Amino acid sequence: MSVPPGAADCSVQSCSQQLKMFNPAQGSSSLSEQTEAGGGHQEVVGRGGHLREPAAPSPPATDPRPAWARTKPDAAFRHDLERSHHSRSAARRYALNKAGQPGRAGTLRAPGLFRSKLGLYKLSPVPVPNLLPTPPARPQQSARPLPRVGPGRGGPGPQPGAVPASPPAATMSCAALLGLRGPRLLGAAARPPRWSRRRSAGCEPPAGSAVRIGCASGFWGDTATAVPQLLYGGKLDFLVFDYLSEITMSLLTAAKARSPVLGYTPDFVSAAMAPYIKDIHRKGVRVVSNAGGINPLACAAALQEVAKKADVDLKIAVVAGDDLMSEKENLKGAGITDLESGKQFPETVHSMNVYLGARPISRALDLGADIVVTGRCVDSGIVLGPLIHSFGWNRDEFDLLAAGSLAGHLIESGAQCTGGIFTDWHAVPDWHNIGFPIVECSSEGDFILSKPPDTGGLISFGTVAEQLVYELGNPQRYLLPDVTCDFSKVSITEIPGFDGGAVKVHGAKGLPPSTFYKVNATYLDGFRATAVCPVGGPKAVQKGKRTAESILQRTRLIFSQLGYEDYSAVNIQVLGSEDTYGPHARRSIDGGLREAVIWLAVHHKQKEAVEIFSREIAPAGTGMAPGLTGIVGGRPRVSPVLRPFFFYYPKSNVQINLFLNGQHVETFEEDLMFTSDEVVSFDPPKISSELKDLPSGPHTYRLEDLAYTRSGDKGNSANIGVIARHPLYYPYLKKTLTAEALENYFQHILEQEKPEEELVTRYELPGIHGLNFVLKNSLGGGGIASLRSDPQGKALGQMLLDFQIKNVPDLKSLIE
């Protein structure tokens, strides 16, 4: 999940104001629409792909079917199941019941029984009542036995060629190539049916079938232009929205504390869905979003009101169960420690949310949902869920699950993979109309990433490779609830002849996932405020620093008079003076800068103390340095600090509930059959002899001349990905950019808690000729707990571009 700079300062009050003013539109008039007819034809496919009649299973002693079904002949009842939109689970349970083995949704008790007894069916979307009674709510239990230490693995993020100066003369537009409803990028087959297609040996989806998924939001606050662009120009099967990050969850938690009807992202309802809900319905595009945040049921209720006013009949599902606040007392004293800092479980917990996986989303789609709203889930799950639903990928098909997760990882940040924040930003056209990403995925896991025709932005090896390394830890152990991914050998290949570019991505590998979920908890840790004040005139930097120091000195004097403690933390930066660069700052302007911006942030345990600080900013405009022009945003806002706390929690202890149009329909349970908690240690690769023997020379290059970079965050750690612009540069990058070299370069931002602690780890991605560096304790607490102007490490990759690659031969001549 991407969060732009400034999101941490987003007012929680704005959430309340947006909801208060929310008046959903009646829905826009539909554009030209095509109706896709689906008949009631059925196929029964046996092993080897041959058509055959299903063998009738032996009836049990008593008929286990519900009363409404007993009045029908067995064949008629089975025919109803064949037409069910949530057939995969319903038909499987019917087969299990007929064999005297009651099954439960979400758990593959006998995965081969459905194939051998009933064969595989191509199904049409006609709803059918649930066959099993709703499972009773899990009773409140006393403290469950929990491991005192979670698995020793990181959590979810929860990885060549030059940019062409201009498209070739024979470039064909995407619109002309694809046609209105014409052939797809991955094959010449027409639009695949909107039912689940279950894979098994000898029974694959039709050759050339593909699923198209577009992402219209990379964070809470993304542009509203993405929805019409994708809806009318993307030829989509699914439209997904990613809104959540650790910062966003903290803001939504605070919003729900103000009002029980808040806690979700209202923009999804009012700006993304309300104006287009009629066309979304008529086009048959299904929607998946984690906009539910802390309160997914309230989000779904608001959507129902929009649908009702627009007079459209939509099935809106909710995936709930990520909220663990009911387990707070059970978790105390269980020996749980933070995954990053090792601190003990906090006494006062404000929120606890599990990163759920893709299977519950897939199940909600199986049940016939047109829109699926979730709370906290891994970002890539909003894409993997529709793919599991569409292709019927099994739990042990780890390479396919890894490929679907990679597709989600690449597009979940919206325009970040279509030219947004690209190192070569100057080569990206039309930012104002930047295209949002579309992945077209095959049942075999390969996919093509493109964007709608006639949009700005750029899709190239560089733009997509940068997003691959975004917010990545160990690329060989990228941990998700559904699969452990290995992205180290992923390849990205540019496809010529597309307006705006397109790439094919493949090579993701998968391993079994853990039996644990990762949990993001927050706890109250005092209050904060930030003053941002421009200052002009000669010696602006010196004036800015003295002003900030004088404000702190005055407020500390007031604190001592009132008996308050000192600040817990302060941060003074003068933006423009390159304070964030530390020893690498350039100060070559004669007489110093004449424009600068004061960044003064404070943290205190008591709200009253921070309020004093907030009141004492404005007096500096008349009693301190000349040239102080104002306070950006007015008097600094005092806000609570909700600090993150990450830990692992057993999947078996999490109850996931599915709701459809406000009614509880099912309790989903994860199948733990294909999981593993094997701890894999990481041994940094040694410098090979071929690197030691690389030719040297008199030349020096800036890193930007040889590589792309992108940086991201996870908690208090940052990552910086470096991708060679050409494979011949890669050995020199590996030799020069060591973990030790980067730790020395960023020493001014790293906070060492233990002596001799190594704070930088390097990983390799030979598939894209890339390196990934993880910088521990580099963000001053991270998120809204950080007082820095870059709490998410967004600029770290840009800072690294000035790193010097010295004593090398003329590398540019090697590729000319």
N, C-alpha and C positions, 0 to 999 in steps of 0.2 A: 504494500500500500504506500503510495506516495503522498507526502504532505508538503505543500510548498512553504517557503519561508513566510513567517508571519502567522501561520495557523495556530501557533501556541498562544498568540495574543487575541485570538478570536473570542469575542465576548460571549459568555454563556447566556447573557441576557438576550442576545440576538435570536437565540433559539426560541425563547418565549415570545418575543415580539413577532417573529415570523409566523408562529402558530396562531397567535392572537389575530393577526391580520389575514390569515389564510382564508381565501374564498375561492375554492376550486372552480376552474373554468368548466363550462359545459362540455368541453371537448371540441377540437377543430373538425371541420368537415373533412371527410376522407378524400384522399387523392384517388386516381384511377386504381382500381383493385382487380385482382385476378382471383377467381374462385378455383380452388383446387379440390376437385371432386374425389372422394374416396369411397369406393363401394364396399360391399360386404364380402368380397371374395376372400376365401381362406386357402392357405396352402399348408399341407402337413408334410414336413420334411424329415426324412429319416437320416440315419448315419450314411455318410458318403454323398449326401446332397440329393438323393433320389426321392421322388414323391412317393408317398405311401399313405395308406390309411392308418390311423392310430390304433394300436392294439388296446382293446378294452381291459382295464385293470380288474383284477378279481375283487368283487365287492366284499367289504367287511361284514361281520355278523350283524352289525347295526348301522343304519345309514347316518353318517355324521353330518350330513348337510343341514344347513339352517332350514327352518320351517318353510320359508318362501320358495326354497328350491326343491323341496321334496315332492311338490305337486307336478314337477316337470319330469319328462323322461330324461334319462342320463345324458343322451346325446344332445338334447335341447339345452340342458343345463351347461354342458361343456361348450356348446356354441355361444351361449351368453358370455362365458368366460373368455372365449376367443375374441370377442368384440370389446373386451374391457380395456380401457386406456391404461389401467394399472395392472395389466395382465401378468407381468413377470412374477409379482408376488401372489396375486390372487390365484392364478392357475397353479403355481407351485404349491400353495397351501391346499388347494383342492386335491392335487395329486397326493400330497402327504396324508391328508385326511382319508382318502380312499384306501391308502395303504395302512391305515391305522396308526399313523405317526403324526400327531398334531404338530404343526410347525408354527413359528412365530415370525412376524414380518421383520426383515432386516437380518435374519440369521439363516444362513444356508445350511439347514440341518442335513439335507440329503440332496446335494446339488445335481446329481446325475439322474434322480428319479423322474424329474419332469421330462427329461429327454427320452428316457427309455419307455416311459408309460404313455406319454401323450404326444411325443414328438415336439417340433418347434412350429410356432404359428406366426403368421403375419397378421397383425391385429389392427382393428379400426377403433377410433376413439369414441366408444360408447360407454358411459359410466355403468358400474355395477356395484351393488351394495357390498360392504365389507363382509367377509365370510366368517370372521372370528369376532367374538365379543371384545370390546375395548379392554385392554389389560388394566387391572386395578392400579391405582396410584401406589407407588412404592411407599411402604410405611416408614415413618421417621425412625431412624435407628440411632442407637448409641454410637459412640465413637468407633468408626471402622478401623480395622488394623491397616495402617499405612506404612509404607517403607520409610525409614528414617532418612534415607538418602535416595533421591531419584536416579534414574539411569544416567550414566556419565556421558550424555550426548547433548549437543546443542539443540535449540528449538527451531521451529519453522521461522522463516523469515517474515516473520512471520509471529555465463554462465551460462580470407583477407582480400582485403581489397580496398582500394581508395574510392572516395566518393566521386562519382562522375561530375565533371563541370557542367555538363548539359546532357539531356537525353539524346540518343541517337536520332538521326533524321527520320528513320523509319519507325519511330515509336508509335505504338498503337494504344489508344486510350482504353482504360479498363471498361468503360461503358460499351465501346464498340466491340471489345473482345467478348465480354460476358453476355451482352444482350440483356433485354429486360428480364427474361426468365430463362435465358439460354444456358449453354454448357457451363459447367463449373470449372474452376482452376484445376481441380484434381481429377477431372475426368469428364466424359461427355454425357454422363447420365443426367436425367432431369432431377428436379428437387426431390430429395429423399422423403419418404413418408414420415409423418409426424408421430409415429408409434415406435415403441422400443423394438430394436432388432437384436435378438440375443445371439451372441457368438458361441459356437462350439466347434469341435472338430468336424470338418466336412460341411459346415453350415455357416457361411459368412454372409455379411450384408452384400447386396448386389455390387458387382464390380463398378468402380467409379463413383459410388455414392459418397457423399461428404456432408458434413454439418458445418454451417457457417455461424460464427459467434462474433458479435461486435461488442466492444466495451465502451460505454458512453461516459464513464466517470472514473477518475483515478484518485479522488479524495473528496471530502466534503467541501464544496465550494467550486467545483470544476465548472467549466463553461456550459451554459444551457444550449449551445449550438450543436452539441454532439448528437443529441437525440434525433432531430430531424435529418441530419446528415446521414446517420446510419440507417434510420428507419426507411427513408425514401431512396437512398442510393446504395444500400449495402446488401440487399437481397438476403436478409438474415433469417435464420431459424430461431436464434436466441439473441436477446439483448441483455447484457449484464452491466451491473453498476457496482463499483467498489468504493465505499465511503470511509471505511474504518481504519484507524491507526491507533497506536497506544495513546497519542495525544487526543485524538477524537473521542476515544472511549472515556478518557478523563473528563473532557468537556461535557459529554452526554451524561455521565454519572452525576456531575454537579447540576446539570439541568433537571434531571429527574428528581434530585433532592429538593428542588424548588417547587416542582409540580409533578404529580403522578402521571399526568397525560403527556409529559415530555420524555426525553431520553432517546428519541430517534432523530434521523436527519429529515427535517420537514421539506427541504429542497427536493428530495426524491418525489414526494407526493405532489407538491405545488408546481414545481418547475419542470420536472422530468416526465411525470406521468399525466397530470391533469390536462395539459393542452393537446396531448397526442393519444389519449387512451382509446378513442374510437378507432383510429387507424391502427393502433397496435392490435386491437381486438380483430378488426376486419382482415388484416394481413396475416393473422395467425402467428405473429411473433410472440414467443414466450419470454418472460422476463424473470431474471434472478438477481437479487440484490441483498447486500448485507446492511441495508439502510435501517434495519430494525434496531441496531445498536444495543442499548440497554433495555429497550421497551418494544420488541418486535410486534407484540399483539396490538399495541396502540397504533403502530405504523400501519398494520394491516387494516385496522378499523377505519383509519383515515382514508386509505385507498378504497375501501368498500363504499364510503360516502361519495368519493369521486366517481366511482363506477356507477353508482345508483343515479347520480345527477346526470351523468352522460348517457344513461339508459342502455348500458352494456352489461351483459351477463358474463362475469369473469369469476373463475375459481381461484381464490387467493389463499395460498398455503403459508403457514408459519412454521419454521423450525425453531423450537425452543428447547432449552435445557443447558445452555452454556452458562447460565447464572448459577454460581456455587455459593451464594451468600447464606443459604440455609445450612450449609455445612461448616460455617465459620467456627462454631464451638467445637466441633469434632476435630478440626484441624489444629487447634491450639494444643500445644504440648506434644505434637506428633513428631517433633524433630525436623520439621520442614525448614529448609534454608533457601535463600535466594540463589538462583542459578549463576548470577554474575558476581555478587558481592560476598555471598556466603553468610549474610546476616540472618538472624532468626526471624521466624514468622511474626509479623507486627501484631501488637495488641489491639490496635484500632484499625479495622479494615473497612474501607469505603466501598469497594466492589471486588468481585472475583469472577472472571469469565474464562471459560475454556475455549481454546481454539478448536472448534469442531471441524470435521472433515467434509468430504464431498458426498458421501453415501446418503446422509439424510436428505440432501437436496435432490439427489437422484430419485430417492424414494417418493418425495413429494411430487416430483414430475410424473412418476409412475402412477400416482393416485389421480392424475388428471389436472394438476394445478396449471393455470395459465400464468400466474405470478407466484414466485416463491420469495418470501421475505425471511431473512435470517438475522440472528444476533451476531455474536462474534464467531467467526470461522476463519480458517486460513484463507488468504486473499485468492489464491489459485483455485480454491474449491468452488467458486462461483462459475468457473469454466469447466473444471473436471466433472462436476455433478451432471451438467447436461450431456457431456460426452459419455459418461457411464450409462445414463438413461438411454441415449440414442443407440449406442453400440453394444450394450450389455456386457461391458468389460467385467470380468470376474475379479475377485479379490486377490487371486494369486497371479494375475497377469501384470506383473510389476513393471515390465518395460512399457506397456501401454499406459498404465497409470502414471508412470513417470513422464511419458510424452505428453499426456493431457495436462499434467501439473505444470510442465514447462510452458505449454501454450498459455495457461492461465497466468503464470509468472510473468510472461513477456507482455501481456496486454492489460494486466490488472491496474497498471498505473497510467492508463489512457495514452495521451499523446507523447509520453516519454519514450515510446519505441517508434514513433513516426516522425522524429526530428526534434521533439522538444528536449531542451537542455543538452543538446548534442555538442560535443567538443568543437566540431566544425560548424558552429551556429550560423556563420556567415554564408554557408552553402545551402541553407534551408530556406526555401521560398515561402512567402505568404503565411506568416505566422497568424495573421488575423483569421485565416480560414483553414487552420491546420487540420488535417484529416485524422480521424480516430481509428484505432486498429481493428482489423477483422482477421480472425484465424479461420481457415477452412481446413478442417481435420478429416482425415480418412480413418476408417476402422482399424488400420494397421499402425496408427500412431504418427505417421508423417503429416506435416501440415505446412500450409503456405500462409504467410503473414502479408497482408496488403491493407489498403485503405480505400474508401469510396472514391470514385472518379471525380475529377474537377475539384479537388481539394488541395490545400497547401500541405507543406511538410515534405518529408523525405523518408523513404524506407530503403535502407542499404545495409550492407554488412556491418558498417560502423554503428548505425543507430540501433540496430537490434542487438549486436554484441554488447554494447554498453548497457542495455537494459538487462541482458542476461546476468551480468555481474552485479546488478543493483541489489543492495540489501542482502548480499549473499555471505554465508560463512564458508564452511568447508564444502566445496562443490561436489565432492565425492560422497558426502553424507548430509545432503539437504533433507532435513527431517520434516515430514508431513504426517498427518494422521492416517492417510491411506497408503502411503508408500514412502520409503527412503530413497531419495533420488541421487543419481550420479550424473551430473551435468558436465563432467570434466572433458568428455570426448564429443560433446555436441558440436555439430558443424552447421554453418549458416552459409547458404549459397544464393547469390543474387540471381534473379531471373530477368534476363534482358527483355526489353520490348514493352514494359509496363509504364504508363504515365504515373510518375511519382514513385515508382519502384515497388518491388515485391521480392521476398526471399523465401526459400524453402529451408525448413529446419528439421533436422533429424539427428538421431544418435543418443537420445536420452536412455539411460538404463535405470532399472529399479531393483530394490531389495525389500524384504518385509519391513513393515512399519513397527513401531514400538507398541507395547501394551499400555502406554501412558499418553495422556494428553498434556500439552503445555498449557499453563494457566497464567493469565495476566491479572494480578491483583493490584489494587491501588490503596494507599493509606494516606491519611492527612498528615502532612509534615510542615505545619506553619503556613505563612502567607508571604506573598511577594508583590512587587510592583516594579515597573520599568519606566524611566523617564528618558525620552528621546528629544533632544533639543538642538536645532541647527545653530551654528555660530559662524559669523563672517568677519572679515577684516584681517589685517596683518597678524601674524602669529596666532592663527586660529586654534591650532593644536594646543599650544601652551595655555591659552585662555580657557579652552574646553576642559583640560585636565584640572586646572586650578578651581574652576567653577564646581566640578563634580566633587573634588576633595573638600571644598568649603561647605557644600551642602551636607556631606556626611559628617563633618566636624560639628556643624550647628545642630544637627539632629541627635548626635551622640550626647551633646551637652544637655539637650532637652531630656533624653532618656535617663541620664544620671539624676536629674532633678526629680523625675517622676518615679525613679526606682526600677526602670526597665533594664533588662539585660542588653548587651551589645547585639548587633546584627549577627545572625548565624553565618551569613555570607554576603559579600558585595562583589560587584564586577564593574570596573570602569574601563570603557573603551572609547577612543576617539576615532570614529569611522572616517576614513580618508587618510589617516596617518599610518595605515597598514599595521595596526596593533595586532591583528589576528595572525599576521605572518611571523611574529616574534623576531628572531634574529635574521630572518630573510627579508625584512622590510626594506624598501627603497625610500630614502629621504634625500632626494637630489635637487629639490626645488629651492632656488636661492631665497633665503629668508623664511622658508617654511610655507605651509599651505595657507591659503587665504579663505578657504571654506572647509568646514568640518562639521561633524555631527556628534554630539555627546550621547553616549549610551551608558546610562547609569541604572543598574538593577540591584535590588536588595532582597534579602530573605530574612524573616524574623519569625520567632515562634508565636508572637502576639500580634493580632490584627491591629490593635490600637497603635502599636509602634509603627507599623507600616503606613497607617493613615496619617501619622505625623509626618513621615517622610513625604507622602504624596502632597501634603499641604505646603511643604517648604520648597517646592520646586519653583513655583511662579515668582516668589520674591527675588530669585536670582536675576530676573530680568531688569530689576531696578537697582539692586544693591550689590551686584558683582561685576562680571566682565562686560565691556561694551560689545555690541554686535550679536547678542543673544536674541534671535529673531522670534522665538515662540516655543511652544511645547507641542510636539506632534501628537494629535489625538486629544489634546486638552490635559487636564489634571490626570496623572497616572492612576489607573484603576487597580485597586487592591483585590487580589484574587487568591484563593486557596491553592496550595501546592499539593497535588495528588501524585505522590511518588510511586513509580511502578515497582512491583515485586513479582518475580517470575519463579514458578516451581512446576514440578510434574505431579500429575494426579492420575490414578488408575482409571482406564477407560471403563472397566467393569463397574465402577461406582457412579457413573454418569447416566442419568436417565434422560433420554432425548424424546420429546413429545412433538408430534405433528398435528397441526390444526388445519382445518379446511373450512373457509368461510366462517371462522369464529368457533367452530366445533372441534373438540378433540376427537381425532379419528384413529390415532395409532401411537403406540409407544415403540420407538425404534431402539434396537440394541445392536451394538457393534459385534461383529463376528471376530473373535480373537484367535481363530484357528491359524491364520497366516500372519503371525506376528513374531517378533524376536526382540529381546532386550540385550543382545550381545553387545558388550562394550568394546568398541574398536578404538584403539589408541592411534594417535596421529604422529607419525615420524616424519619430520621435515626432510624432503629429498636432499641428498648431498650434492654438492657441485660436481658435476661429471668432469671427466678428464677432457672431453671435447670443449667444454666451456673454458677450462684453464688454458687450452691451446688456441683459443680464438686469436685471429690476427689483430694486432693493435695498430694504432696510427696516431697522427697528430691532430685529428679532428675532435671537436666538441659539439654536441647537439643538445638543444633543449628537448625535454621529454616530449613536448607537443609535436616536434618534428617527426617523431618516430612512433607515437602511440596515441590512442584515445584513452580518456579516463572518465570514470563516473564514481561518485561516492554516495553512500546512504547510511542509515542508522538502524540499530536494534538496541533499545534501552540506552545504556551508557556507553555502548561500543559503536564504532563506525567501521565501515569497510570502504576500501578504495580499489576498484577494478582497473587494471591497465591492460589494454589490448593492442598488440603490435599492428601497425598499419600495413606491414608486409611481413610474410613469414621469415625473410632473411634478417629482419631486425630482432626477432624473438630471442635468439641466443644472447645477444648483447644486453637485452633487457633483463633476462634471467641472471646474467653474471653481475650486473651493476645494481639492480633493484633487489637487494637482499632485505630480509626482515630487520637486520641490524641497521642498514642504511636508512630505512624509513623511520625506525624508532629514533634515530639521531635527528632526522629532519624535522620530525614533529614533537620533539622533546618538550617544547614550550606548552603543548596542550595536554600531554599525558600526565595522569595523576597516579604515581606509584604508591601503592598501599603497603607493599612488602619489599624488603631489601632484595636486590638482585632479581626482582620479578620481571619476566619478559612480557612486554605489553603488546608486541606486534607479532603476528603469525602470518606466514606467507603460504598460499596454496597455488597450485598450477592448473591451468585449463588448456592443455595442448590442442584441443579441438578447435579453439578460436585463437590460438597463440596468445593466450592471456595469463595474467597473474592476478590473484586476489589477496589483498592485505586486510586483516582484521586488527583494528586498533582498540585495545581494551582501555576502559576508563579515559576516554578521549573527549567526552561531550559535557563534562561538568555536571553529570547527573542525568542528562538526556531529557528530551521532551520538555514539559512545562516545569520540571524540577530544575532545569538548567537556567542560569542567569546570562548565558552568553548570547551574542547576537546571531550565532549559528548553532543552535542547540541540536540540530540534526545532521551536522557534518556535510551540508550540501555543497560547501565551497572547498572541501578538502581536496577533492580530485582536481579542481582548478588550480589550487595552490601547488600541487605536485607537478603541474605542467612546466614549471620553471626549473625543475630538477635538472642538473647537468650530467649528461652522459659523456664522459671524458675518455681521451686516449683511445679512440676508435678510428678505423679507416674511413674512407669516403663512402659511407653507407648508401648515399643517394645514387652513386654511380653504379651500385650493384644491381639496381632495378631498372635502370634506364636502357 
